[in-house]
Amino acid sequence: MKDLDSGIFLWIGKKLGGAVFLLLILFQGSVLGEGLAFQIQVGLLKKGKFQPVRQCLSSIPFVVKIEALRGKSRDYSFHAPLEIKGLYTLGPKGYLVPLGSTGPFSNGQILLKGVYLEGPFVLYLHGSPVAQWNPEKAILPGWTSLFPPLLAIVLAFILKEVLIALFVGIWLGAAFLESYNPITGLMATLDTHIIRSFSDNPDHGQIIFFSLMLGGMVGIIVKSGFMHSLVSRGAKWVRTRRSAQLSTWGLGLLIFFDDYANTLLVGQTMRPLTDKLKVSREKLAYLVDSTAAPVASIAVISTWIGTELGYLQDYLQVRPPFLDQTPDAFQAFLMMIPYRFYSIFTLIFVFLVAWTLRDFGPMWKAEKRAWEGYISRKDALVLTDYEWSPSQQKEEEHPWYLALLPILVTILAVFGGLYYDGISNMSQIRMSEAHLWDIIGNANSLKALCWASFLGVLTAAFLAWIYNVLKVTEIVQSWILGAKSLFLALLILILAWTLGSICNELHTGEYLVEISSGWMPLWILPSVVFLLAAVIAFATGTSWGTMGLLLPLVIPMATHMLIQGGEIQNMTATSYGWAILLSSIAGVLAGASFGDHCSPISDTTVMSSMASSCDHIDHVTTQMPYALTTAAISVLCGYLPIGLGLNVWFSIVFGILTMVAVIYFLGRPLPADQEDVENLS
């Protein structure tokens, strides 16, 4: 009779719709369970914690959380299994099969992991329907998650207009999120997604604040004539194109503690000197960008290390026999540095390009154009403009160090701010045992940058006032003019953040992981992991998001493959299995750094264009051949040899020799640099 009742209820539900069906479920549930109800949520596990999602895809696995409720409280005594119709799991042959039933509840709830959804699903208790889940929005096919970032990237290269490209990509993604409706998608783009990209994320507001502060600081330095004095003095020290490029590279290595500070300070400091020596804006942007994320990501004291150690500590669960306990996150971080091939090779490649004065591809054309007198392309859309007319600048000679003092104060204040905030965020017990890298890792780098950039502005304003160069009103006007020059760059940055948020809602990263997993042998794992991280970071424009997405998957997957291959039992500090594990984890971090380095929608790529006053698409297109070269060398000379059992130091030496060969075979100097090149050889 109960089965007959259930069949009647289902038939009525199909005929009369969800509202009547819900009433019947509530009635049936109250009869069977005396007020028993079920709450259903669909989401994903982030750092081991369940997070609900608003949009589902049919092609990736989700986590379904079911709670038994009595009234408004969880019923901890409920342990019975449930039957489910409408949920699927992956069968042994790779096909979706119905889930059928759940295991017993634990403490009144259950998490169903790795389940696929194609529409609504129904819960049954003792053969009777007790709850139904209906998606808030249409469940999308997986391929839709790739379209918005790919369309934005393709349009940016075709139209050479990144604002339009980003907006169209955002609009398409919003239309998908609005059940393919382009009208409501456009409305949501304007009134929700773009606004939410910085209003819902304090980090983004802080980035805008310190960017405006630094832009205004440079405006005061330029208007006061301090920059003119620095360039005049610097011309005596930095006299050649080689020395200008090497100085930029060296300064980038010195500001190792934060990629944002590195990008803005190095670009804005070196631009007047590189302009004077006819180094193209594209080359400057490449030098700046290549010493930002690559150096900050491997520095033992940086704003990156806190996030990296946090992910490692959460997910590093292997206990090799040569360690008495689970590997310490910082110890694992140090062990992985030699396996961070992309970051290491990028820094060396930049040095080789600057030292040999050899370029290839679009960069060589940009350098040739710069030597002919055009620092930027004639119709380039530069993101900042500090080309102040002589009448706007004070041309009196001042001590050259006055231009550097605000920058030096900013750098020291960033370091001091990181230390102060790190100490503030640590308990007394932890502080007594903390190392410097622990303190820096616990700091909020964006807070420190806001404090430091404001101090930099005050320093520049005070110097301009105390030397009687600018009046107070002129100082304010100079700051406004400098900050205003960043408007286009910040607009692009906001749109890039918005597209990244759209990709997050569409689960772009999860879809890429899903379509690329489950087919690789152990020896190729580090290479595939690096390439997958690179693709995800390039498509989404976020390195930290890529780390958070892949590390929880890669570490258990590598461990499982090592166990299957019989490598886990004999792991030592020099064993093949340990090298595979370290290089796989390092591949995630290095691949994420690649995306942060060269994705056109990455914030650091945009900020490199901004700090160098370079057309953004010109920066991306000239940098891409160099970035792809070092990425290819990272795979061919780094991760593949590691997978084949070769030593990591052999891979590094092999990679360096390969880079030298590539530069000498593909690169060529400008005719104007020929004498310097001949003297070098």
N, C-alpha and C positions, 0 to 999 in steps of 0.2 A: 504493500500500500504506500509505503514511504517512497519507493522508487516511482510509483505512478504519480504521487504528488509532485515529486521533483520534475518529472517530465512535463506535467501540466504547467508548473511554474515556468519552466524554460520556454514552452510554447507560447505562453502569454507574454513573457518578456520579449520574445522576438516579434510578436504581433503588435503589442501595444507600446513598445519603446522602453527606453531606459528609465523613465520616471516611475512607471508602474512596476517595472522589474525591481527597482530599488526598494519600493514599498513592500513588495512581496519578500524580498531578501530580509528586510528588517523584521517583518512579521515572523518569517520562518526562523530567523536567528533568535528572536526573543523567546519563541516557543521552545526551541531545542536547547538553548544555552542560558535561559533566564537572564536576558539582557546582554548576552555575549555578542560582541561586534569585533570587526577586524579593520585595522587601518593598514592601507597598502601604500608604499612609496617605492618609486623607481629611481635609481641613482647609480653612482660609481663610488669605488673606494679610493680616497685620496689620502695618502700617507697613513693607510690603515683605518681611516675613519669614513663612515658612510656619508655621502653628500648627495641630496636629491638633485635631479636634473629636470629642466623644463622641456627639453626637446630630446626625442629618442630617434635613433636610426635603426633600420631593420638589419643592418649588416654587422653590427658590433655587439658583443655581450654586455649586458648590464647586470646590476645587482638589485634584486627585489627584496625589500624589507617588509615583513608582515608582523604586525603586533596584535595580540589578542587583548581586547579591552572589555572592561566592565564599568559602565558609566564613562568617566573621563580618565580612569586610571588603568594601567596595564594589569592584566590578570596573570600574575606570576605562576599560578597553579595550573595554567592550561598547558598540556603537553601532547595533545592528540595530533596525529598527522592529518594533513589536508590533501584533497585531490584538486588538481588545477587543470583547467582546459584553456588553451590559448597561449601557453608558454612553451618554449622549445629549448633544447640543449643540443650540443654538437655530438653526433653519433660517432662510433669508431671509424666509419668510412668517410667522415667529413661532411655528412649530410645532417640537416636539422631533423631531430626526432622529438615528438611530444614529451614534455617533462613528466606528465602523469601525476605523480604524487610527491609530496614533500616528506622529509624526515620529521620526527617529533620535534616540537617546539622546545626551546630551552629558556627558562625564565620568562615565558610568555611571548617570546619573539623568535623569529628565524630569519636568516639571511640566505637568500638563494643566489649563489654566485654563478656567473657565466651563462646566464639565460638570455635568449633572444626573443624579441617581441615583434609581432606582425600586426597587432591591433589589440582590442580589449581582451582581457582574460577574466575567468570566473573561478572563485574558490568554492569548493564543496566540502561540507562536513557531514559524514555519515550519509553521503549520497545526495544531500540537499544543498542548494546554492545559498551561500551565506555572505558573499561579498563579490563585487565586480570592480575592476579597475578600467577606467576609460582614459585614454590619453588626452591631455589638454589641447595638444596640437597634433596635426597629421604626422604619423611616423614616416620619416623620410628615408629614401634609399641612400646607401652609404656614399655613392659617388657625388651626391649634392654637397657634401662637406668639403670636397676639393675644389669645386668650381669658383667660389668667391676669391680665394687667394690666388689661384692660377689666372683667373681673368684679370685681376688687378695687376699682376706681374707682367702678363703679356701685353696688356694695354699700355702699361708704363713704358715698355720698350718700343712699342709701335708708335704711340702718340707723342712720346717724350714729354708727357704732361702728367706728372705723378698725382696731382690733386684730382684730376678727372678720373684717373685710373683707380685710385683708392676709393673715391666716392662710388663709382660704379660697382666695384667689388663689394662694398658695404651694402649698397642697395640690393644687389642680387642675394647676398646672404640674408638680409632682413626679409626679402620676399619669400625665401625658402622657410624662414622661421614663422612667417605669417601664412603658412599653408599655400605657398606659391602665388600669393596675391601681391602684384607689384604696387598697387595703390596704397594699401595698408603698410606694405613694406617700406615705401618711400616716407610715409607719415611716421612710422616707427624709427626710421633712420634719423629723421630730423628732430623728433621730440623725445626720443628715448636713447637710442644706441650712442649717438655722438655725445650727447650731454652726459650720459652715464659713464662714458669712457674716462672722464676725469673727475666727475662729481662723486662717483662711488668709490674712487680709489685715491686715497690721500697721497700715495706715492707719486701719482701723475701730477697732482697739484704742486707738490714740492719740486718736481723736476721743472715745471714751468716757472716756478718762483726763482730757483737759483739760476736758471738759464737767463731770465730777464735781468737778474742782479749782475751776472757776469757780463752780459751784453752792455748794460749800463756802465759797468766799471770800465770796460774797454772804450766806451764812448767818451768818458771823462779823460782817460789816458791819452786818447788820440786828440781830442779837442785842446787839451792843455799843452800839447807839443812834446809831452814826455816820450811818446812813441817815436816821434821824429828824431829825438836825441838818441834813443836806443838804437834805431836803425842806422843812424850815422856812425855810432860807435861800433855797432855790431858788424858793419861793413868792413871795419879794419880787422876784425877777428875772423869773420866768415866771408871769405873772398871768392870762393868758387862754388859752383853748383854741387860739387861733391861734398864740400864741407857743410853747405846748407842742409843737404839731405841727411848727412850723418849726424848733424847737430839735432835735427828733428827726431831722428831715431833714438839718439841718446837721451834726449829730454823725455821722450815717451817711456823709456825704460825707467827713468828716475821717478816718474809719477806712476808708480806701480800699484798704488793702494786702492784705486777706484777708476773704473773705465770711463764714467761720466766726467769726473774731474780731469782725467787724462785727456780726453777728447777735446773738451772746451779750452783748457789752459794751453795745451801744446799747439792746437790749431791757431788760436788767436795770438799767441806769443810769436810764433815763427812765421806767420803769413807775411808781414812786412818785409822780412829778410828774404824769404823765398821769392816774393814778387820782384824784389830789387835784382835778384840774381837770375831771373827768368826761369824759375821752376814753375811748371804749370800748376794750376789749382787742383787738377785731377791728381797729380803726383803728390801734392801736399796732403790731400784728403786720404790718399792711400797710405802714406806714411803715418798719418794720425790714426786712422782706423786700425791699422795693423799693429799698433803698439798700445791699443786700448784693451779690448776684451782678451786677446791672446796673452798679454802679460799679466793682467789682473786675475785671470782664471787660474794661473799656476803659481802666483805669488803666495808665500806662506803667511804673509800679513796683508790682507786685502779685504775689501767689502764682499768679495765673492766667497771667501772661505767659510763664512758662517753658514751660508745656504748649502754649499757643497758638503760640509761636514754634517750638517743636519740631515741631509738626504742619506749620506753614507751610514751615519749612526743608526738611522731608522731601519735600513734595509740590509746592512751587511750582517748576515746571519751564519756564514760559514765558519767553522772552527777547524782550521788546519792543524795537524798534529804538532807542528813546530811552535805553536803558540799555546800558552796555558789557558787562554780565555779568548772570547770572541775578539777579533782584531779591533783595536782602538781606531776610531775614525781618522784621527790625525795621523796615526802611523800608516794606515792604508792610503791616506792622501799623499804622504811623502813617497811611499812605494810606487804610487801611480804616476808621479811626475815624469819619469823617463818614458812612460807609455803615452803621454799626451803629445803625440807626434805632430798634430796639426799646429798647435800653439808654438811648439819648439821650432818646427820647420818654417813657420810664417815669420817669426822674429829673425831667424837666420837668413831667410830669403830676402827680406827687406834690407838687411845689412849688405848682402851681396849685390843687390840691384843698385843701392846707393854708392857702394864702393867702386863697382866696375863701371858705373854710368852706362850700363847697357839696358835697354828696354825692348819690348816687343809688343806686337798687337796694337790696339787702340792707344795704349799709353805712349808708345813711341811717337805716334802721330800728334798726340797732345803735347808732348815735350818739344817736338819740332815746331809746332805752332807757337808755343810759348817763347822759344828762342827767336822766332821771327817777330815777336812783339805783342802777341795776343795771349795774355795769361789765361784767359777763358775764351771759349768759343764765342764768336761774335753775337749770336742770338741765344746765348746761354741764359738760363733763368737761375741766377745765383741766389742762394738762400739768405745771405746777409750782404750788406754793402757798407763798407767802411771807407769807401773811396771819397773822403772828404776833400772838398776843394781847398787850395792853399789859403784862401781868404778865411776859411772856417777854422784853420789850425793856427796855433801860436807857434811861430817859427823861431822864437828865441832859444838859444842853447841852454839846456839844463843838464844837471848831472844825469848821466845815462841810467843810473840805478833807480831813479825815481819811477820809471816805467815798470821796473821789476818788483819794487817794494810791495805794491798792492797784490801782485800775483804771489809773491813769497808769503805774505801774510795769509792769503787765502789757503795756500798749500799747508802751512803750519797749523792754521786754524782747523782745517779738515782733519788733520791727524789728531790734534788736541780734542776736537769735537768727538771723533770716533772713540778716543780713549775715555772721555768723560761719559759719553752715553753708554759705552760698554760697561763701565764700572757701575753706572746707575741701574743697569738692567740685571746685575748679578747680585746674588745673595752674599752675605758676609762669609759664609762657609765656603761657597764656590770661589769667591774673590781671593781668599787666602791661598787657594791651591791653583789659581788661574795663571796661565802663561799669557804673554802679550797677544798671541794669535787668538786665544780664547776671548780676551777682552774685546779685540777688534771685531771678532766674529759675532759677538753679542750686540754690537752697536747698530744703530739705524743710520746707514751712510747718508741717506737723503736729508735727515735732520742735520747732520754735521755739515753737509754741503750748503744747506740754507743758512746756517749760522755763519759759515766761513765766507760765503759769497757776500753776505751783508757786511761783514767786517772788511772785506776787500773793497767794497764800494765806499765805506767810511774812510778807509785809508787813502784811496785815490782822491776823494773829495777834500780830505784834510790837507793833503800835499798840494793840491791845486790852489787851495785857499791860503795856506801858510806861506807859499812862495809867491803869493799875490799874482797868480797867473789868470785865475778865473774868479769872477764874482759869484755869489751864492746863486743868483738867478741863472747865470751861465752854467754852473755846475748841474743844476736841475735840468736845464734844457739839454745839456750834453748827455745826461743819463737817459732822458726820454728818447733822444735821437738814437742812442746806442741800443736801448731796449726795443725800440720800434723796428730796428733793422732785422730783428728776429721773428717778426710776425709771420712771414711765409713759412719759415722753418717750423715754428711751433704749430701752425695750422696743419702741416704735413704730419707732424708728430702725433697730433690728436687723432687724425684720420687713421694713422698706422695703429695706434692703440685700439681704435674702434674696430678695425678689421681683425685685429688679434682677438678681441672680445667675441666677435662674430664667430671666428674659427673655434673658439673655446666652446661656445654654445652649440655649434654644429659638430663638435667632437672630431675635428679634422685629425688631430694627432692620434686619437684612439683608432680611427679608421685606418690610418696608415700602418699602425702597429698590427692591426688585425689582418690586413691583406698581405703582410710580409712575414708573418710568423709561421713556424711549424714545418719548415722544409729544409733547413740548413744542417750540414755536418758541423762537427765541433771545430775543425780547423779554420773554417771560414767565419765563425761567429764574430770575432772582433771586427773584421772588415765590414760585415753586414750591419752590425750595431752602429759603427761609426757612420756609414752611409745613411742608415735610417734616421739617426739623430740629426745628421746634416740636412736631410730632406725635410724633416718635421720642423726644425728650427728655421730653415729658409722659408718654408711655406707659411709658418705662423709668426715669424719675426721675434720669437722669444726663446732665449737660451735657458733661463731658469724654468720656464714651463716645460721645455723639452726634458730637462733633467728630472723634474718631478713626475713626468709621464713615463719615462723609460726605465729609470733606475728600479722602481718597484717590480718591473717585469724582467729586466735583464739579469739582475742578481739571482733571483730564484731560477730563471731559465738556464743560466750558465751553470749553476750548481747542479741542477737536474741533469744536464747534458754531461757534466763531469762524472756524476755518479753512474750514469748509464755507460759511459766510456771506461769506467774502472779507474779514473784518475784521482778521485777524491781521497782514496785510502792512502795513497803514497805521496801526498802533497807535502813539499818542503819549500823553503824560501827560494830555492832555485829550480823547482820542478816545473814541468810543462803545464800541469794543471793550474798551478798558481799563476803562471804567466798568462794563461788564457783568461783566468778570472780577472786579474788586474787589468789586462788590456781591454777586456770587454767593458768593464766599468769605466775605464779611462776613455774608451771609444765614445761612450755616451757624452762625457764631459767635453771631449775634443770636438765631436760633431756638433754639439750645442754651441760651442764657441765659433765654429764655422758659420752657422746660421746667424749668430749675433754679429759676426764680422761683415758679412756681405749681403744679407737679405735686404732688398730695397724697402721692406716695411719694418726693419729693425730700428729701434730708437737710437742705438749707437751709430748705425749707418747714417741715419738722418742727421744726427748731431755732428758727425764728422763732416758731412757736406756743409752744415751750418757753420761750424767753427772755421772751416777752410774757405768759406764764401765760394762754394763750388756748386755748379748745377748738379742736382741730386742724381739724375739719370746718367749724366756724364761720369760721375764718380762711380756709380754701380757698374757701368759698362767697361770702364777702363780697369777697374779693380778685379772684375770677374775672372779674366784669364789668369791673373796671378794667383787668385784664391783657389781656382780650380786646379792649377798646376800643383800648388802645395798640398791640396786635398788628395790629388791623384798620387803624389809621391808618398803621402802619409799611408795610403792603402798599399801601394806596390812595394814600397821599401820599408814600411813599418808593420802594419797589421797583418798582411799576408805572410811575411817571413816569421813573425811571432807565431802565427797559426801553424806554420810548418816546422816549428821547433827551434828556430834560430834565436841567438841572444839579442836582447834589447839594445845593447851598445853597438852590436853589428848593424842593427837596423838604423840607428841614428847616424853612424858614420856613412853607411850606404846611402842614406837619404841626403846627407850634406853633399857628398860627391855627385849624386844625381842632380841636385839643384845647381851646382857649379857647372856641370855639363849642359844643362838646359839653358842657363843664362848665356853661356858662351856660344852655343849653337843657334839658339833662337834670337837672342838679344843682339842689338847693335847700337853703338854709340851715335850721338849726333855728330855731324861734321865739326861743330864748334868744340866738342869735348874730345876730339880725336887725339889732341896733344896730351891731355891728361891721361887718357887711356894708354897711350904709348909709353908714357913715363911710368905708369903703373906696371905694365908688362915688362 
